[in-house]
Structures are given as C-alpha cells and as structure tokens.
Amino acid sequence: MSDDQKYVCTVCGYVYDPALGDPEHNIAPGTPFSQIPDDWCCPDCGVSKADFEPMA
C-alpha cells in the first residue's frame, strides 16, 4: 500500500485521507493510515481502526 492510500469506514462511510489527516484528533496531515495509533477511532461513528478498509 502506498502512503497516500485512502481508507473508508465500513460502518459509516467516513474516508480517512492521509493528505488531510485528522487534526481534531492529533493526526497530522501527511500521516499514512498505517501510522495512526491502534486506539484511534472513526471521527464520525466511533468504531475502531480495524473497521476501516482500503478504498478501491
């Protein structure tokens, strides 16, 4: 997987875009999904990082 791969929440459809990060939850822009802490949760619905999959 490339560092710019987007991931989508399988529950609510939120898309994690590494170019944007998740600044509200201390994830800096440019952070690949693989480097997000395992305890990070979906900002929209609260499910775990495990509930995300790579976007096609």
N, C-alpha and C positions, 0 to 999 in steps of 0.2 A: 504494500500500500504506500502511496506517496503521502508526503506530509500535508498536502493540500486536499486530501480526501475528505469530503463532507460525510457526516453520519446523520441518520434520521432516527428519531424516537419511534419505536414500533407501536407505542401506545397512543400518542397524541399527534405525531407528525412533525414535532419540532425538529428543525435542522440545525445541527452544530456545524458552523463554518469556521475552519481554523483561521481564515483571514480576519474574521471578526472576533473570535474568542468568545468569552462570556465575562466581560469586565465587572458586571454586577456581582459575580461570584469569584472574583480574583483569578480568572483565567485570562491571561494577556492575549491580545491579538497575535497571531502567528504561532499559537500553541497547537501542535498536532493532537488529534484525539487520543493517540497512544500515550501522550504525556500528561493527560488530565488525571488527577488523583482518582483512585478507585472509589472513593466515597462521594464523588461528585454526583449530583442528581439533576435530572431534567429540570430546567428553569420553569417550564410551563406546567408539568404534571407531577413532578417529584419522583418519578421512577429512577431506578439505578442506572449507572453507566452500562450495565450488562444488557439493558433493554434497548440499546441502540445497535443499528447495523449500517454498514457502508451503503451510501447511496449509489444507485446504478449510474 
